[in-house]
Amino acid sequence: MAIATIRNSIIVFLKADANVTALCAAANIDYGLDRDLLTSYLPKSIRVVQAGIDSEKLVSFSGTQSFEEPDAFTIIAFREFESTDTAKTVEDWASDMTYAVRNCFRKNITLGGTVRKVQIGRSLFLTHATKAKVRMILTEIMAIKRVQAA
């Protein structure tokens, strides 16, 4: 299965999840990163970024056996806050967004049958290096698919 198919399934499920779209409009959920993050993805957006195959977790077998192939993705949620927003507002958004994204994949562990399972990794909460009002949450996910060995 092509990695683009898996990526598109991730986007479909994020856009269909009411908790996610309550925090970021479905129209602002897509894939890839533009060179200018500060103008392209603000004030709110979610991007799905393909991180490739996790070769450390790739287990292969010889002959006609099947093996599991993990495709790694990072879900990045962006939000620009106003100078009047409090630290509590920022923390509440980070908690709500992290919960919504993680819960979306807990509910859709196979992405509608696209993959065997989704493993949710860590989430990181970051402040943009040059624009302190911009916050990002990065959530790692691993889409595990079954592949038939040649």
ZIHU-V687257 format. One record per backbone hydrogen bond with DSSP energy under -1.0 kcal/mol. NH is the residue of the N-H (numbers start at 1). CO is the residue of the C=O. If there is no record, write none. Layout:
BEGIN
[[NH,CO] [NH,CO]]
END
This chain:
BEGIN
[[6,2] [7,3] [8,4] [9,5] [10,6] [11,7] [12,8] [13,9] [14,10] [15,11] [16,12] [21,17] [22,18] [23,20] [24,20] [28,25] [29,26] [30,46] [32,48] [40,36] [41,37] [45,78] [46,28] [47,76] [48,30] [49,74] [51,72] [54,70] [55,53] [57,54] [59,68] [67,147] [69,145] [71,143] [72,52] [73,141] [74,49] [75,139] [76,47] [77,137] [78,45] [79,135] [80,43] [81,133] [85,82] [90,86] [91,87] [92,88] [93,89] [94,90] [95,91] [96,92] [97,93] [98,94] [99,95] [100,96] [101,97] [102,98] [103,99] [104,100] [105,101] [106,102] [107,103] [108,104] [111,108] [115,110] [116,144] [117,144] [119,142] [121,140] [124,138] [126,136] [128,134] [134,131] [135,79] [136,126] [137,77] [138,124] [139,75] [140,122] [141,73] [142,119] [143,71] [144,117] [145,69] [147,67] [149,65]]
END
